[in-house]
Amino acid sequence: MSYDNTCKYLAEKYPGDFARWLLASDTSDIQVLKTELNLEPIRADSVTFLQISNQILHLEFQTTPKSKTPLDFRMLDYYTRLKREYWCEIEQVLIFLQATSSEIVFNTQYVDKKTRHEYRVIRLWEEDPTPLLANPALLPLATLARTDSPTDLLTQVAASVDMIEETDERQNISACVQVLAGLRFDKSLITQLFREEIMQESVIYQDILQKGLQQGEERGKKQEALQLIMRQLTRRFAAIEPEIEQQIRTLSITQLEELAEALLDFSSQNDLVNYLANIST
């Protein structure tokens, strides 16, 4: 189950509520932008871009601070790509869901010699739950907010969910609450306060489940493509340098498929090195 996908669903289903929470903006003129950016496409399921008037709100949800590409650099990378494509004011908010003492969650900028880029960081376990409890769209996040009594907080959230009048919305919010609550609470307490059949009936639960299966299939396809290409390269050029292998492992499925076709014309390992260098430029 993807906690990040749940947050992405909430942000894109209720963009106005997130804009009011993070920007104190009451505008209704909000557009959810595509999550792929030009140049070499990058896409993350936890990313949401909201265009509000002449401003973009970039939301990045993270369950843990672990990331293949350092998070501070990712925020810079997204900023430059967004600026290149839309050329407007950009507000970036990195939201950590699960409590941790990692230094990464306290970092609010990317620094490299003369380059400095700042962004906002929200650690949900430090947030006041009051504004989250007051808004149905933010109730799932309230389960991870600051409290001296987590059980009482989850009970409050459950009571607020029960007060949602529209059936479909109540089911979907309940499903999101149960997913995110799993980061903090035992399943037994969650099932005690929420009816499991409501979660299973919700559209968002089925959507998250389907996305999880699709991501698993994509990871499996990429692994198969990697194994095939590495076998071909090893058979053709014997040992492959670890640095080159690491570069290959960072390629997308599409890039791996293109490499599989291109390597038929390679006569030496230098051809492979040059090919990979051209991809990264």
C-alpha positions in Angstrom: 0.0 0.0 0.0 1.5 3.4 -1.0 1.3 6.0 1.7 2.7 8.6 -0.8 0.0 7.7 -3.4 -2.7 8.3 -0.8 -1.3 11.8 -0.1 -1.1 12.5 -3.8 -4.7 11.5 -4.2 -5.8 13.9 -1.5 -3.8 16.8 -2.8 -5.2 16.3 -6.4 -8.7 15.6 -5.2 -8.8 18.6 -2.8 -6.3 21.1 -4.2 -8.1 24.1 -2.7 -7.9 22.7 0.8 -4.1 22.1 0.5 -3.6 25.6 -1.0 -5.5 27.1 2.0 -3.5 25.1 4.4 -0.1 25.8 3.0 -0.5 29.1 1.3 -3.4 30.7 3.1 -4.9 31.2 -0.4 -8.7 31.2 -0.9 -8.7 31.2 -4.7 -10.7 28.6 -6.5 -8.7 29.0 -9.7 -6.5 26.0 -9.2 -5.2 23.6 -11.8 -3.5 20.2 -11.2 -0.5 20.1 -13.6 1.1 17.0 -15.1 3.7 15.3 -13.0 6.2 14.7 -15.9 8.6 17.5 -16.8 10.5 18.1 -20.0 14.2 17.3 -20.6 14.8 13.7 -19.4 11.4 13.0 -17.9 11.3 12.5 -14.2 8.2 11.3 -12.4 7.4 10.4 -8.8 4.1 9.2 -7.5 4.4 11.3 -4.4 4.7 14.6 -6.4 1.8 17.0 -7.1 2.0 20.3 -8.9 -0.8 22.8 -8.4 -1.0 26.0 -10.4 -2.7 28.8 -8.5 -3.0 32.1 -10.4 0.6 32.9 -11.4 2.2 30.5 -8.9 2.9 26.8 -8.7 2.6 24.9 -5.4 4.9 21.8 -5.6 4.1 19.2 -3.0 6.4 16.3 -2.3 5.3 13.6 0.1 7.9 11.4 1.7 7.3 8.5 4.1 11.0 8.2 4.9 14.0 10.4 4.2 15.6 7.6 2.1 15.9 8.6 -1.5 18.0 7.3 -4.4 18.6 10.9 -5.4 19.2 13.1 -2.4 16.0 15.0 -1.6 17.6 18.4 -1.4 19.0 18.0 -4.9 15.6 16.7 -6.1 13.9 19.8 -4.9 16.4 21.9 -6.8 16.0 19.8 -9.9 12.2 20.1 -9.8 12.5 23.8 -9.3 14.7 24.4 -12.3 12.5 22.3 -14.5 9.3 24.0 -13.3 10.9 27.4 -13.8 12.0 26.5 -17.3 8.6 25.3 -18.3 6.2 27.7 -16.5 8.4 30.7 -15.6 6.4 31.8 -12.6 6.7 31.9 -8.8 7.2 28.4 -7.3 6.5 27.4 -3.7 7.9 24.0 -2.8 6.8 22.1 0.3 8.4 18.8 1.3 6.1 16.9 3.7 7.5 14.1 5.8 4.9 11.7 7.0 6.6 9.4 9.5 8.5 10.5 12.6 12.3 10.1 12.4 15.4 11.7 13.9 17.2 11.7 10.6 19.1 14.9 9.9 17.6 14.9 6.4 14.1 15.9 7.6 15.6 19.1 9.2 17.4 20.2 6.1 15.6 23.0 4.2 18.1 23.8 1.5 20.4 22.5 -1.2 23.9 23.9 -0.9 26.8 23.3 -3.3 29.6 25.8 -3.5 27.9 28.9 -5.0 24.5 27.3 -5.5 21.9 27.6 -2.7 18.2 26.6 -3.1 15.7 26.8 -0.2 12.3 25.0 0.2 9.8 24.5 3.0 9.8 21.3 5.1 6.8 20.1 7.1 7.3 17.3 9.7 3.8 16.1 10.3 4.6 14.8 13.7 5.3 18.4 14.8 2.2 19.9 13.3 -0.8 21.1 15.3 -3.7 18.7 14.5 -6.4 21.4 15.0 -6.5 22.8 11.5 -6.2 19.3 10.0 -9.1 18.0 12.1 -11.2 20.9 10.9 -11.0 20.0 7.3 -12.2 16.6 6.0 -9.7 16.6 3.2 -6.8 16.9 5.7 -8.2 14.3 8.2 -5.8 11.6 7.0 -2.8 13.8 7.7 -4.2 14.6 11.2 -3.5 11.0 12.2 0.2 11.7 12.0 0.1 15.1 13.7 1.5 16.2 17.1 -0.2 14.7 20.2 0.4 13.6 23.7 -2.3 10.9 23.3 -2.2 9.3 19.8 -5.2 7.0 20.6 -7.3 10.0 21.5 -6.3 11.7 18.3 -7.2 8.8 16.2 -10.6 8.6 18.0 -11.2 12.3 17.1 -10.3 11.6 13.5 -12.7 8.7 13.4 -15.5 10.8 14.9 -14.9 13.5 12.3 -14.9 11.0 9.5 -18.3 9.7 10.7 -19.7 13.3 10.4 -19.0 13.5 6.7 -22.4 13.5 5.1 -21.7 12.4 1.5 -21.3 8.6 1.4 -18.6 8.3 -1.3 -16.5 11.1 0.3 -16.8 9.5 3.7 -15.7 6.1 2.3 -12.7 7.6 0.4 -11.6 9.8 3.3 -12.0 6.9 5.7 -9.8 4.7 3.4 -7.1 7.4 3.3 -7.2 7.8 7.0 -6.8 4.1 7.5 -3.9 3.9 5.1 -1.9 6.8 6.7 -2.8 5.7 10.2 -0.9 2.5 9.5 2.3 4.5 9.7 1.6 5.1 13.4 -1.0 2.8 14.8 -1.5 -1.0 15.2 -4.0 -2.5 12.8 -6.1 -3.7 15.7 -6.8 -0.2 16.8 -7.5 1.0 13.3 -10.0 -1.8 12.7 -11.6 -1.2 16.1 -12.3 2.5 15.1 -13.1 2.1 11.4 -15.2 -0.5 9.5 -12.9 -2.4 7.1 -15.7 -3.0 4.6 -16.0 0.8 4.1 -12.3 1.0 3.2 -12.7 -1.9 0.7 -15.7 -0.3 -0.9 -14.0 3.0 -1.5 -12.8 4.2 -4.9 -9.5 5.4 -3.5 -8.7 2.1 -1.9 -9.2 0.3 -5.2 -7.2 3.0 -7.0 -4.2 2.8 -4.6 -4.3 -1.0 -4.7 -4.3 -1.0 -8.5 -1.4 1.6 -8.6 0.6 -0.6 -6.2 0.1 -3.6 -8.5 1.1 -1.6 -11.5 4.2 -0.3 -9.8 5.2 -3.8 -8.9 4.7 -4.9 -12.5 6.9 -2.0 -13.7 9.6 -2.8 -11.2 9.5 -6.4 -12.4 9.7 -5.4 -16.1 12.6 -3.2 -15.4 14.4 -5.9 -13.5 13.9 -8.3 -16.4 15.2 -5.7 -18.9 18.3 -5.0 -16.7 19.1 -8.7 -16.4 18.8 -9.3 -20.1 21.0 -6.3 -21.0 23.7 -7.1 -18.4 23.8 -10.7 -19.8 24.2 -9.4 -23.3 26.9 -6.9 -22.4 28.8 -9.4 -20.3 28.7 -12.0 -23.1 29.9 -9.4 -25.6 32.5 -7.4 -23.6 33.2 -9.7 -20.6 33.4 -7.8 -17.4 31.6 -4.4 -17.2 33.0 -1.7 -15.0 30.9 -1.1 -11.8 30.5 2.6 -12.6 29.0 1.7 -16.0 26.7 -0.9 -14.5 25.4 1.6 -12.0 24.7 4.1 -14.8 22.7 1.4 -16.6 20.7 0.6 -13.5 19.5 4.2 -13.3 17.9 4.1 -16.8 14.2 4.0 -17.3 12.4 1.0 -18.9 12.2 3.0 -22.2 15.9 3.9 -22.1 16.8 0.2 -21.4 14.8 -0.9 -24.4 16.6 1.7 -26.6 19.9 0.5 -25.2 19.1 -3.1 -25.9 18.6 -2.1 -29.6 21.6 0.2 -29.8 24.1 -2.3 -28.3 23.7 -4.5 -31.4 25.9 -1.9 -33.2 28.5 -1.6 -30.4 32.0 -2.9 -31.3 33.7 -2.1 -28.0 32.9 -1.0 -24.4 33.9 2.5 -25.4 30.8 2.6 -27.6 28.7 1.8 -24.5 30.5 4.5 -22.5 29.8 7.1 -25.2 26.2 6.1 -25.6 25.6 6.5 -21.8 27.3 9.9 -21.8 25.1 11.1 -24.6 22.0 10.1 -22.6 23.1 12.2 -19.6 23.9 15.3 -21.6 
